[in-house]
């Protein structure tokens, strides 16, 4: 990577090297979490039927990791634990890319309707690494393009997507800026109408793999999606544990933590809420 111009000489090689460094660091394993998973029935990811669950129906929460046990205990009778390649907990690494002036970050904070997100994803369970380009359209909804890292046509395909979003922007205009690592487990309700992800052990690294420089191991980040809007099975459990809805973005959280020079006033209320959760257990 040309660090002066921010140009990606070869994005596949560049990101692959970052992933290799971070994968070489011992992951955080929440040993207190593992016995709780024994109470769930298991369903393999390859056994799941087509889902009508939509991303636009997602609701996010932030809880103390110490509260995860009470949450999981309340869900084990009605939800199954999704396993991939025989593993229930996925060690996930995300490498976020942006322009040198953090254009994608500011578009997100400012609520721009037509915006884009670029990241590479590695899930240790399957050993596969992908580049993902997410685009939010003016009319609403998200479109995702997914390319295996190392694919010969990756550069061309990714450039076409970016240039359709902004003619002056191509992959040469973006560079890795942040690495996030966490553990993820996925729960699916028996009727298939509700899906919950629980992310724990969140850590942030610099794009050269240095770190972790900021850790949120004492927090759990939950996301719930449903087929339809309305009450969720999860609602009462969270209410009993004084856990409220809290929008959060791993990318925004990481940028504000590792790049204090980047203006992020619009995200400060979220940071304050998360700090209150850490200090007091509630927003």
Secondary structure, 3 states (H helix, E strand, C coil): CECCCCECCCHHHHHHHHHHHHHCCCCCCCHHHHHHHCCCEEEEHHHCCCCCCCHHHCEEEEEEHHHHHHHHHHHCCCEEEEEECCECCEEEEEEEEECCCCHHHHHHHCCCCCEEEEEEEEECCCCEEEEEEEEECCCCCEEEEEEECCCCCHHHHHHHHHHHHCCCCCHHHCEEEEEEEEEEEEEEECCCCEEEEEEEEEEEECCCCCEEEEEEEEEEEEEEEECCCCCCHHHHHHHHCCCCECCCCHHHHHHHHHCCCCCCHHHHHHHHHHHHHHHHCCC
